[in-house]
Amino acid sequence: LVLELNQVIIPTYGTVPDQQNLHTPEWADFDDKPDSLFFSDGQRRIDFVLVYEDESKKITHKRSDRKKQKGKRQVYESGLINNGLQLEATRSVLDEKLIFVKVHAPWEVLCTYAEVMHIKLPLQPSDLKTQDSAFNWFSRLFRVDENIIKPEQEFFTAPFQKEHLSNFYIQDKDTFFNPATRSRIVHFILSRVEYTTKNNVKKFGINKLLDTGTYKAAFPLHDSSFRHLSTDSDCPSERYLLYREWAHPKNIFKLQPLDFIRKYYGEKIGIYFAWLGFYTNMLIVAAVVGVGCFLYGCLTKDNCTWSQEVCDPNIGGNIIMCPQCDKVCTYWNLTITCESSKKLCIFDSFGTLVFAVFMGIWVTLFLEFWKRRQAELEYEWDTVEYLEQEEQVRPEYEARCSHVVMNEITQQEEHVPYTACGKCIRMTFCTSAVFFWILLIIASVIGIIVYRLSVFLVFSAKLPKHINGTEAIRKYLTPQTATSVTASLISFIVIMVLNVIYEKVAILITDFELPRTQTDYENSLTTKMFLFQFVNYYSSCFYIAFFKGKFVGHPGNPVYWLGKYRNEECDPGGCLLELTTQLAIIVGGKAIWNNIQEVLLPWVKNLIGRYCAAARSEKVVPRWEQDYHLQPIGKLGLFYEYLEMVIQFGFVTLFVASFPLAPLLALINNTLEIRLDAWKLTTQFRRMVPQKAQDIGAWQPIMQGIAILAVVTNAMIIAFTSDMIPRLVYYWSFSVPPYGSHSSHTMKGYINSTLSVFNISDFKNASKPFSPWFGNQTTCRQVYRDLRYPPGHQHQYEHNIYYWHVIAAKLAFIIVMEHVIYFVKFIISYVIPDVSQKTKSKVKREKYLTQKLLHENDLKVVKKTIGKIADKIIKGVDSTFGPKAE
């Protein structure tokens, strides 16, 4: 067998065959076996399928174009055959224009390319003893039945080498390479075979042929229908089992069969679902604490003294507030904010502070425990040394390697696609393009702010102007609320439109950047997309949380935006409720939009396809044709699933102080998301090419950055957006002498002491309201947290001593909260190692046994060889020095 393999060397790897000696695929008719995964001979397994339209049946394209496409395809298929693959073509059952080219990789080709790709394969069954967890009995209640999906046998593995073939655990040549590995190897070949040379530039790879329409599709086959078991006894029906035990809604509270998912779809999809499941499980703790804090706010809202004062007709009913815009706005009664103040008591309570501190610690625990879990999966799924050994250079990178440079490490010449100067120019261009689009988003945010300022005047003029706060419409629909809701909707629409445009731009920029490996490509694209999405999704939330209502001046001297629009003030109930509204609209709208894009659209497309084929339903359709009519997964694979979850992770952590129910909503969403993604993959999409992945890539450092930023944002939300610090300062300092008149610490009188007084005679003509004043009162009160000296004081309308106490308390709070949480995060990170001792021992044990096994076998071969040579030498010596025959 070794001699047989040594003869199979592929000298034509990546070369264009002679045009006059083209090899063509075999032709075969469909054998009416709809679930068969084999060629017509029933022996050779189908590892990949290529689909194209027969040029002789086309009538829409020019004849010259059809001839070019046919020539490229013939050269390409001949190249595949020269590289050892076997092809069989079959005409479509439902559409005579379609041709399906089935690809099979023989044993010799699989062995050759397994060595080229450094694929790890089994050496011998693992002898490591596994200890059951203390919670194993509990988790068993939620696991998939082991009688249905049997646990995968564990092996010691090593990168495949043909010369050590006898050392590998080969019980059956047909099953040694599983279907996922076979598909990976075939796709590797498909991506590197050339089909033409134009202007001394080689054109190669299935991706470019798909882009130009030479082929309509290229995909590995599902092994069965998801609705029923395969009728072919040689097919394992793993797709059916995945649908029934993983994707079906009845399994919504079951643990995922991760090893089985990895076996069928590959490590890249397996690691995504492992991460999503782990994140969802960790959200359970955060959701429980968040609900507890929310219930605490609900139970204590009736004891909220400052809210009672707002709603009290003898206190809030007698306080007349100054207009919030120039001329068209009118005076208003403080009791209008009664309902919003009650809601604010729920979210702006002591429980919110506790929850914000808890979430700062929770996010650290989540990331640290995920690192440990990821390390376990790296060992179990043989990806520990994947990046160093197995990942191949992208074919697009290889094609551009025209410059020769000296490698500093190996001191050998190597080919690269650009010089150091060229690389610098590319990076400069790419960085500039990304910053340009980020500035474009910021410009759109500024545009929405201008919309807020201008439309607020319109709503102020149109909505009821009566000072009586008993009117229902005035009570619930203030100009600020109407402006906030419409601006949030417009912001959401702008976000979605810019997302669609920037996606294409980011791909073009990354393609121009020309990363070396697929991991580098995805990490670069991930960074670009997330920077854009971060600004796109979070900019309006940052504006409301930290800028809106903070720089408004006072009624006699307001601050103007762009010299024309009076700066925007918060809703009478405060900016915290407005931030919650913004989050609800963006997160809710984003979830609906994503579900429409990810689930509903593929389902509708497949439904239309099945409806169109209903007239021909009496025909038996082969497996490859059934899969062809499913939706393609897309070039970016699971990129958008990761992006959706990481953006959600940002909302859950960055602004959680404004909405403690966010983890609960995320938990509900993610519980459904796991099953929706599973349902989508198993029922609506073609099977993805299985790919290796060591970890979740660039998403890990992105989440770590979000975790660090979340501590700052939540501390600043509590300090600057909520009313907690001013209330605490009043309670401990200004409710009692020397500043207050109460004998003990209390919240009574808080509203009256924090609303500054303004004399209406000091209004400038540019901002003086049209509506006439009523009664004999000569003053109105300014907005919340505007702590100024009253008129008549020597420092009238300047910030008073209370204001400076509050500022000092806010800064001290931010510093203390940040340092305490960062210190706890540092301790947690230090105490919890990234790789558990158990996993370290397993890795060392496997390396030791693998090396021992390989070396011992080599030594046995050497000993046998040396022993034979020694015997020959001894025999030769004996014959030389022996007695001569008489």
N, C-alpha and C positions, 0 to 999 in steps of 0.2 A: 504493500500500500504506500509506503514511504517513497519507493522508487517511482511508483505511478505518479505521485504528487510532484516529485522533483522534475518530472518531464513536462508538467503543465506550467510553463512559464509564459507569461503573456507579454510578448515583446511589442505587441501592437497597442498597448495601453495608451489611450489618449491620442491616437493617430488617425488621420483620415484615410480610408481605404481607397484603393485605385478605382476610379469611376467605371472602368471597364470590367472589373472583377467584383461586382457588387453581389453580396449574399442577400437573399430574400427570405422572409419568414415562410414557414410551412402553412398551408391552408387546410382548414378542417371545418366541417359542418357541426352545428350544435347537436349534441347527442340527447337532447330532451331530458337532461338531468339538472333541474333548476338549482340544486344546492351543491353541485360538484365544484370542487376547488382545484381540479386537475385538468391537464391537457386531455385531448380526445382519447389518448391511450390509457387514461386512468392511473398512470404511474407518476408522471412529472407534475409536481405541485406548482400552482400559479402563484408567483411571488409578487408580481406587479402587473398592472394593466395599462396600456396606452390606447387612447381613442382618437380617431381622426375621421374626417369626411372624405369619402371617395371622390377624387377630382373629376372622374368621368361622369359623376352624377351631379356635380355642381353646375349651376347656370348663372349665378350672380356675379362671380368674379371673372376678371379678364383671363384669357387663355394663357398669357405669359405668366401671370401670377400663379395660376394653378400649376403650371409646369415647374416653376421655381420651388413651390412648396413640395411638390412631389419629389423633385430631385433632392432637396434637403432631407426629406424623410427617408428616402431610399439609402442615401449615404449614411445617415444616422443609424438606421436599423442594421445596415451592413457592418457598421462599426461595433454595434452591440454584439453581433454574432462573432466578429473577430475577437472580441474580449471574452468569449466563452459562454455568453448567454444563449439560451435557446428560445426562439420566438415561434408562436403559432397564431395565425390570424383567422378570425371568424366574423362573418357578416352579422349585423344586428338582426334580431328577430322582429323588432317593431319598426325599425327605420332602415331601409335598405341602403341609405347613403352612409351610415355609420359602419366603421370597421373597428373591431376590438383586437388589439395585438396583445396576446398574453405572453408574459416573460417568465422564464424559469431559469434559476441559477443551479447548475449541477454541483455536485459535491466538491469537485476539484476547484471550481471558481470560488465557492464559499470558503474553502480552506485558504486559498491564496489571498483573498481580500480580507479575511478575518485577521490574518497576520499583518497585512498592510495597515489595517485600521486599528490594530492593537486591541481587539475585542477580547474581553475577559470571558473565559469559558470554564466549566467545571473540571476540577482535578479529581476530587473524591468527596464523598459525603462528609459533612462537618461532624466532628466528634465532640464539639463544645456543648457542655450541658447548659441548658437554659433554666433559670430559676423563675418560677411563677411569681408575679407581683402579689402583694397582700390584697390588692383590690381586684384580683383576677376573677374571683367568683362573682363580683358585681358587674364587671365589664362583659362577662360571658352572657349576661342577660340581653345585652344590646348587640352582640356580635352576629354575623351571618352564620347560619348552621354549617358546621364543618363537614357534615355529610353531603351537603349540596356543593359547596365550594371548598375543596380540600386544601389544607395549608400547603404552601410550597415547600418542597424539601430544600434544606440549606446545604450548600456545597462550599468547599474551599475552591477559589478560582485563581486563574493566572492569565495574563495576556497570551493569546494563542500563538503557537509556533509549530510549523509543520514538522520540523525535525524532532520535536518532542511529542508527536502525535500519540504515541503509545502511552504517554503519561496521563492523557486526558481521559475523563470518564465517559467513554463512548459505548453505550449499550446498543444503540440503534442509530445508524448513520442518518436515517430520515428524521429523527427527532432530536439529534444532537444540537442542531441549529434550530431554535424555535421560530415560528412564523415572523415574530417581530424582528429578530436578528436578521433573518433572510431578507425581509423588506428593506432594512437599513442598508445591507450590503448592496442590494440591487439599486437602490436609490443613489448610493455613492457612485456606482458605475454610470448610471443614467445622467448624473450631473457633470460627468467629466469626458464623455465621448463627443468628439467633434463632428460637425456636419458640413462645414464649409470654411474656406479661408478667403477673406475679402480685404484687399489693400494691405496684405501681410499681417492682418489681424485675424487670429483664429476665433471662429464662432463655435461654441460648444454648449452642451448642457440642455436638459429637458426644460428648464425654466424659461430659457429664451425661446424655445420652440413653442411652448405654451403661450408666451406673450405675443408671438407673431401669428398665432392661429394655425400653425402647422399641425399641432395636436390640440385637440379640444379638452383633453383631460389626461391625468396620469395619477394613479392611486393604487394602494394595496387593497386587497379584498377583505370585507367582513367575512367571518367564517360561517355565518348562518343568518337567518331572519331573526329579528328581535321578538317576533310574535310566537314563534314555535321552534322546537328543536329541529336540527338539520335531519333531512331524510337520508343523508350520506353517513354511513357508519364510521367513515374515516375522519369525519369533521367533529371537533369537540364541542361546538355550539357555545363557545364562551361569550359571544355577544348576547345570546338569549339569556344566559345566566346573569350577566351584568345588568341587563334590563330588569329582570325579575327580582334580583336580590340587591340591587344598588339604585337604579334609576327610577323604579316604580314608586309612586307616592306613598304606598303602604310602608315603605322603609324609611320614612322621614326621620324617625328617632333611632334608627339603627346606626351602628358604626360602619364605616366604609371598608370594603375588602381591598385595602390599598395594594397588597401584594398581587392580587388578581388584576387590578386596574393597571399596575405597572407591567405585568406580564403581557397584557393585551395591547395597551396603548404606548408603552415605553415609559422611561423614567421621567421624562419632561412633564407629561400629563400627570403621572403619579405624584410627583413632588408638589404640583399645584394643588391637587385635591388633598394631599396630606397637610399642606400649609393652611388651606381654607378650613379644613375640619378642625385643625388645632386652634386657629384663630376663633372659630365659632364656639368651641368648647371653653376657651378662656373668656369669651364674652359673657358666659353664664354668670360668672362671679361678678363682673362689672355691672351686669344688668340687675342682679339681686341688690347690690349696694345702691345703684342708681334709683331703683324703685323704692328702696327704703328711705333714701333722702327725699324723694318726691312725696312719699306718704307723710314724712315728717313735716314737710312744708304745708301739705294739705291740713294736717291736724293742728298746726300752730298758726294758721292764717287768721283764725278768729281772735287770736291773742295779739295780733299785730297792731300795736298802739298807733303807729303813724298812719296806717291805712284807715283805722277807725276815725282818726281826726280828719282825714280827707273826706270821708263819707258823712261825717257829722254835720248836719245842717247849721248848727250853731258855730262851727269852726270853719270847715271847708266851704259851707254855704255862704259865709260872709266874706270869703277871700276872693277878690276879683283879680284875675291875671291879665297881664299886659298882652297886646296882640303879638303874634309870632311872625308876622310879615309886615311889609310896608303898605299903608293906605287901605287896601281891600280887606285886610284881616280886622276882626273886631275883638273887643274885650270878651273874656269868657270866665265862667265860674269854675272854681277848682273841683267842685263835686262832679264835674263831667268825667274826671279821671278816677272815679270811685271803683268802677269795675276793673279797670286795668291795674289799679293799685292792689286790689285783692289778688289778681292773678300774679302780680309781681311778688307778693308775699310768699307764694308757693315756690318760686324759682330763686328769689333773692333772700335766702335764709341761711342760717348757720350750717344747715345740712349741705348747702352748695359748697361751702368752704371745705368741709370734711371730704366731700366727694371729689373735689378738684385735687386735693392732696392725695387721696386714695388712687385716682387715675394716674397721677404722676408716677406712683410706685407700681401700679398695675401694668403699665406699658413696659416698664423695665423687666418685670417678672415675665411678661409675655415674650419679649425678645430673647431673654436669656434662656428660658425653657425651650423656646423654639430652636435655638442653636443646638441644644443638647439633643432634641428630637431629630434635627436635621443630620447631626453627626451619626446617630443610630441608623438612619435611612441610608446615609452614604456607605456605611459598612454593609448593611443588609442587601443593598442594591448594587454593590460593586462599583461605586463611583468615587471612591476615596482618592484615587490617583488619576481620575479621568482627564482633568485638564492637562496634566503633564504628559500623559501617555497616548490618549486615544483621540483627542479632537483633531480634526483635519483642517487644513487651510481651505478657505472658501474658494470655489473654482473661479469666481469673478476676480479675486485677488491674484490667483495664479496666472490668469490670462494677461494681466497688466505688468507682470514682473519682467521689465525690460532693462532695469538698471542694476549694475553689479556693485556691491559694497562689501567691505570686510567685516565679518562678525567679530566683535571684540572678545567674545567668550571662546569660540572655537578657532579663531584666527584663520578662518576659511572664507572664501568668497561665497556670497549668496545673492540671489536675485530678489530685488524689491521693486514695487511698482512706481516709486518716486524717490527722488533725492531728499536730503534733509531740508533743503530750501523749498522744494515742492510740497513736502509735508507741512511745513510752516505756513505756506500760502493756503493750502487746503484748510488747515485748522482755523486760520484767521477768517477765511471766508465763511466757514460753517458757524463759527462763534458769532460773527457779525449778523448772519442771517437769523440765528436763534434770538439774539437780543432785539433785532428789528421787530420780530413778531411779538416778543414780550412787550415792547413799547407800544405796539399796535393794540394789544389788549388793555394796557394802561390807558391809552387814548380812549378806548371804548368805555372804560369805567368812568373817565372824566366826563365823557358825553352823557352817560346815565346820570351822573351827579348834576350836570347842567339841566338835564330833563327834570330831575327831582325839584330843583330850585325854581324852574320856570312853571312847571305844572302845579306846584304847590299853590302858587298865586291863583291859578284858575280854579282849583278845588276850593280854596278859601273864599273866592267870590261866589261860587255856585252853590256850595253847601249852605244849610240854614245858618243865619247869622244871629239868631236870638240868643240872648245871654242865659235864658232858662235852660238848665241842664236836664230837664225831664223829658225832652223830646227823644224818642227812640233812635231816630237816624243820627241826631247829633251826639247821642250817648255812645253809639257803637261805631259810627262811621265819621271819624274826624278827618280833616284835610290831611293830617300826617299819615293816618292809616291808609287812606285811599292812594296817596302818593307812594307809600312804601310798597303796597301790594302790586300796583301797576308797574313800578320800577323793578320789582323783583321778577315779575313775569317777563318784562322786556330784557332784563339781564339774563334770564334763563335762555331766551331765544337767541340772544347774541352769543352766549356761551356755546350753544349747540351748533350754530352756523360756523363760528370760528374753529370749532373742533373738527368739522368735516374738512375745511380748507387746510388747516395746519397739519392734519394727518398726512396728506399728500406731500406737503412741503417738507415735513420731517423725514419722510422716506427718501425723497430726492436728495436732501442734504446728507443723509447717512450713506446713501449709495455713492455720492460724490466723494465722501470722506474715505471710502474704501477700507473698512476694517479687515483685519487679517483672518479672523475666525468667526464662526457663527455666533459664539458667545460674545465676542467683542462687538459684533454688529448689533446684537439685541441689547447689550448693555448701553451702547451709545445711543440707540434709538429710544430706549427706555428713559435715559437721562433727559434727552431733548423733549420728549413728550410730557414727562412729568413736570419739568420746569414750566412748560407752557400751561399744562392743566392746573398746576398749583396757582399760578397767577390768574388763570381764567376763572377757576371755581372759587378761590378764596379771597380775591381782591375786594369784592363787594362786602364780604363779611368783615374783613379787616377795616374797611372804611366805616361801617356802621359801629363796630366795636370800639375803635380807637380814635376816630376823627370826627364823626358826625356829632354835632352839638357840643363840641369841646372848645371851639374858637368862634363864638357867636357875638362876643361883646355884651352890651346891655342895651335896653330900648332906646336910650338917648344917644348911643354911639355904636350901632351895629357894625359887624364886619361883613364886607361884601366880597363875593367870589367873582373873579375876573372884572372887578370894578363895577359890576352891574347887578348881579344877583346877590341878595342878602343870604348870608350863610345859613345853612339848614340847621334847625333845632331838632331835638329828639321829640318823639311822640310824648304827649303828656304823661303817659305811663312809664316813660324812660326808654332808653335805647336797648335795654336788655331784652324786652319783649319784642322789639323790632328785629333784633338779631335772631331771636328764636323763629320769628316769622320768615325771615330770609332763609334760614337753614331749612325749615320745613318745605318751602317752595322748591329750593334747589335740589335737596336730597330726594324729596318725593317725585318731582318732575324728572330727575335724572333716573330714578329707579324705573319709572313707567317707560321712559324713552328707551332705556337699555333693554328692558324686557321685550318691547316691540321689535327692536332691532335684532336681538339675539335669539328670541324664541318664536315670536309671532310671524316674522317675515319668512324664515326658512320653512315653517310649518305651512304657511299659505302657498309658498312656491311649490313645495312638494305636493300639496293638495291639488293645486292646479295641474301639475304634471300627471298625477294619477287620474284626474278627471279627463284629461285629454287622451290618455291611453285606455280609457274605460271601454271604448269600442273594440279594442284589440285584446281585451282581457282574457278571451278564451285561449290565447296562445300561451305556451309555457315559456317563461322568461328566465334566462340564465342568471346566475348570481352576479356576474360582472356587469350585466346590463341593468339589473336592479340597483346596484351601487352607483352606477353612472348617473341615474336620475335623482340621486340624493344631492344635497348642496355641498360645494367645496368648502373646506374649513377656512381658507384664506391664508395668505402668505405669513401673516403675523401670528397665526395660531392662537394661543391663549393670552396674547398680550393685553387685549381689552378686558378680559376677565380679571387679570392682575390689576390693571389700571383702575377698574371700577372699585375693586376691594380696597386698594391703597388710598384712593380718594375718600372712600367711606371711612377708612381708618383715620384719615386726617380730620374729618368732621367729628368723629367720635372722640378724638383726643384733643384737638386744638381748641375747640369751642365748647367742650363738655360742661364748663361752668355755667353756661347759659341754658343748658337743656340736659338735665340728668337722666332723662328717659332715652337719650340717644343710643346708649349701648343696648337697651331692650329692643328698640326698633331695628338696630343693626343685627341683633341676634335672630329676630324673626325673619328678616330679609335673607340672612346668610343660610339659615336652615332651609329655606325654600331655594336659595341660589344653588346650593350643592346639588339638590335633586334636579333642578331645571337644567343646570350645566350637564349633569349626567344624562338626563333624558335627551337633551339636544345632541350630545356626542353619539349616543347609542342608536338613536332613531332617525335623526334628521340630516346627519352629515356623513360624508364618506369617511372611511377610516384614515386617520392621519398617519403619516410616515413616522414610525416610532423613533424617538430621538433620545440621546443621553442628556442628562443634566445633573450637575453635582449639587446645585442648590437653587434658590429662587433668583439668583443673579443680582442685578443692580437694585432690585426692590428691597433687599436687606438693608444696605446703607441708607436708602431713602427713608425707610421706616425708622431707622435709628435717628436720622436728622429730624423727622417729625416728632419723635419722642422728646428730643431735647428742646425743640421749639415749643412743644405743648406746655411745658412747665412755665415758660415765659408768658405765653398768651393767656393761660388760665389765671396766672397771678395778676396780669394786667387787666383782665376782664373783671375780676373781683375788685381790684383797686380802683379802676377808672370808669368802668361801665356800670357796675352795680352801685347801690347806695349803702353797702355794708359798712365801709370805713367811715363815711360821715356819720352814720347812725351810732357806731361804736364810740367815736370821738365825742359826740353829743352826750351819750349815755354816761361815759366815764369822766368827762371834763366839763362840759358846758351845761349840764342839767343841774349842777350844784354850784354853790358859791366857790370862787368869786365871780364866775361868769353867769351862773344860773341862779334862780330863786327857789328851787326845790330843796327840801331838807334831805332827801336821799336820792340815789341814782334812779332815774326814770326816763322813759321815752316820751312822757307827756310834754307837750309844747314843742316837739321837734319840728313839726311842719311850720309853725308860726316863726320859729327862730331861724329857719334855713331859707325862707323865701324873702329875697331882698325887696326893699320898698323903692318905688320910682314915682316921682312927681309927674303927672301927666302934662303939666305946663312946660316940662323940659323937652317934650317931643320936638324934633326938627320938622320943618315943613315937608321934607322929602319922605318922612316915615310916619307922619301923623295920620291916624286912621280917619276914614271918611265918616264912619258911624259916630253919632253924637254920644257924649258921655251922659250918664244918668245919675240922678241923685245929687247929693252934695259932697260925695267923696272926691278927694283931689289926688289920690294915689292909686297905683295898681302894683301888683306883685310880680317879680321876675321869675323865670323858670327855675326848676330844681337845681340844687348844687351851685347856684350863682350867689355866693356869699359876699355881699358888699355892704358898705356903710350906707345908712339911709340919707335922704336929702336933708340938708341943714347941717350935717356933720362937716367938720373942717376938711375931712377927706372923703366927701360924699362920692358915692358910686365907685370908690376904690375897694379892693379886696380887704376884708376885715381880718381880725386875728384868728377867727374860727377857720377861715379859708387856709391860712398858712399852717395851722395845726393839722388840718385834714391832709394837705399836701405832704407834710412831713410824715404823717401816719401812713399814707399810701406808699411813699417811697420805702419807708422802713418795712412795711408789710411785704412788698415785692422782694426786697433783699433777703429778709428772713425766710420767706416761703421758698424762694429759689434755692437758697443755700441748704436749707433743711432737706428738701426733696433731692437735690443733686448729691448731697452727702449720703442719703439713704440709697440712691441709685448706685453710687460708687461702691458702697458696701455690698449691695446685692450682686453687682457685677463681679466683684472680687470673690465673694463666697461661692457663687454658682459657677463652676467651670464650664467652658463651652463644650467640652467632650467629657462624658462621664467616665469614671474609672473602669466601669464594666465594659464600655465600648472600647476604651484604650486597650484593655486586656485582650479583647476579642481580635482587634486588629493585629496586635503583636503576635498573638498565638497563630493567627492565619499566616502571617508573613513567615514565621519560624517553620511551620509545618510545610508551607508551600516550597520554601527554599530547600528544606530537608528532603522533601519528596523528589524534587527535580534533580538535586545534586546527587542524591543516593542512586537514582536511576542512571545518571550520567556516569557515576563512579563504577557501577556494575558493568556498564558497557565498556568502560576503559579497562577494568580489570579483566574482563573476558578477552578483550583484544590483546592486552599486554600478556595475558596468560598464554594465548595461542602463539604470540611472537616468541615468548620465552621458551615454550616447548620446541618451537622450530630451531631456536638458537641452540638449545641443549642437544637436540638431535644432531644438529650440524657439528657441534663441538665433539660429540661422541663419535661421529663418523670420521672426523678429521684426526682425532688423537687415539682412536681405537687400534687394536693390534691388526697388522696387515694379514691378510689371508695368505696362507702358504700356497 
